[in-house]
Each structure stands twice: as C-alpha cells, then as structure tokens.
Amino acid sequence: GSASIVYGCRAWIQLSQSGSQSITGSGGVSSITDQGTGATQITFTNTMPDGNYSMVSGAQQSSDSSVNYGFSLCMQTNATTHAIIIYRPTATSDTKEDNSKIYCAFFR
C-alpha cells in the first residue's frame, strides 16, 4: 500500500569458485563462467535495463588462520547482461583466491 517506487532484487546467487565453479542456488541467473583464480562471470537470465545496478555480497571466511578477514569482494564489470566479481582474501592485497561460498544479490 505505498505510492513509492520499489527496487527489488533482480538476481541472486550462491556459488563456489573451488575446483570446477558451481552454482549452489540462484534466481535470475542463467550461468556462471570461471574467469580465473578468484574471478567469476555471473550471467543474468534477464538483461538489466542499464549498468546502474548495485551488488550486495559476502563470502565465507578463509580457512587459512593467517589471513586477515577483511576480505574484498568487488564487481569488476557491470554490463547489462552480466557481472564479473573478484574475491581477494584481504582488503589490502591484489592476490586473488577461489572461495567455496560466495553470496551476491543484484538490485536495480
């Protein structure tokens, strides 16, 4: 019962980058493509109206106790048909690492 515009989640995914990358669960996602260590292309089922969308994400903490848990999960590419995400185990390093549980939701 509101006259305001609602911006819903257009796509969401839980994925594993470990080994052969795989989708654990998703909605609005047609496929993923391995882009190398720590990088994944997420292809949307429906094209976004433009590139002005946002991602909310998280990841499982590293199993390496020496890793700083201030990880970085960023969107490298935000095309209308797909997004490319990159996982880094620390926020201060450019070293990429595969993670077994990554969670992303895309809003527009």
C-alpha positions in Angstrom: 0.0 0.0 0.0 2.6 2.6 -1.0 3.0 5.0 -3.9 6.8 4.9 -3.7 8.9 3.0 -6.3 10.1 -0.4 -5.2 13.5 -1.6 -6.4 13.5 -5.4 -5.9 16.3 -7.9 -6.2 16.7 -8.8 -9.9 19.2 -11.6 -9.4 20.8 -13.5 -6.6 23.3 -16.4 -6.4 25.3 -18.6 -4.0 28.3 -20.0 -5.8 31.5 -21.9 -5.2 34.7 -21.0 -7.0 36.5 -24.0 -5.7 37.6 -26.6 -8.3 35.0 -26.6 -11.1 33.0 -23.5 -10.3 29.4 -24.2 -9.5 26.0 -22.6 -8.6 24.7 -23.8 -5.2 21.5 -21.8 -5.5 20.2 -18.8 -7.6 17.4 -16.8 -9.0 17.6 -14.6 -12.1 21.0 -16.1 -13.0 21.4 -18.3 -16.2 25.0 -19.3 -15.8 28.5 -18.6 -14.4 31.9 -18.7 -16.2 35.2 -19.2 -14.5 37.4 -16.2 -15.2 40.5 -17.5 -13.5 41.5 -17.7 -9.8 39.1 -15.7 -7.7 37.1 -14.3 -10.6 33.6 -15.4 -11.8 31.3 -14.0 -14.5 27.6 -14.2 -13.5 25.2 -14.1 -16.5 21.7 -12.8 -15.8 18.6 -14.5 -17.0 17.1 -11.1 -17.9 19.1 -8.2 -19.1 19.4 -5.2 -16.7 17.8 -2.0 -18.1 21.2 -0.3 -17.8 24.5 -0.6 -16.0 23.3 1.4 -13.0 22.7 -1.5 -10.7 24.2 -2.5 -7.4 25.6 -5.6 -5.8 25.4 -6.7 -2.2 27.7 -9.6 -1.4 29.5 -11.6 1.2 31.8 -14.6 1.3 32.9 -17.4 3.6 35.9 -16.6 5.8 39.1 -18.1 4.6 40.1 -21.4 6.3 43.7 -20.0 6.5 44.1 -18.7 10.1 46.9 -16.4 8.9 44.6 -14.5 6.5 43.2 -11.1 7.6 39.4 -11.5 7.4 38.9 -8.0 5.9 38.3 -9.6 2.5 37.4 -7.8 -0.7 34.6 -8.9 -3.0 34.2 -6.5 -5.8 32.3 -6.1 -9.0 34.9 -5.7 -11.8 32.4 -5.5 -14.6 28.7 -4.4 -14.5 27.4 -5.0 -18.1 23.6 -5.2 -18.7 23.9 -9.0 -19.4 26.4 -10.0 -16.7 28.7 -9.0 -13.8 32.2 -10.2 -13.1 33.1 -10.5 -9.5 36.6 -10.8 -7.9 37.4 -12.3 -4.5 40.5 -11.3 -2.6 41.2 -12.8 0.9 42.5 -9.5 2.2 41.3 -5.9 1.6 44.9 -4.7 1.1 46.2 -7.2 -1.4 45.6 -7.8 -5.1 46.1 -11.5 -4.6 43.0 -13.4 -5.8 41.8 -16.7 -4.3 38.9 -19.0 -5.0 36.3 -19.2 -2.3 33.9 -22.0 -1.6 30.9 -19.9 -0.7 30.2 -16.5 -2.2 26.8 -14.8 -2.0 25.6 -12.0 -4.3 22.4 -10.1 -4.9 21.8 -7.6 -7.6 19.4 -4.6 -7.3 18.1 -2.1 -9.8 
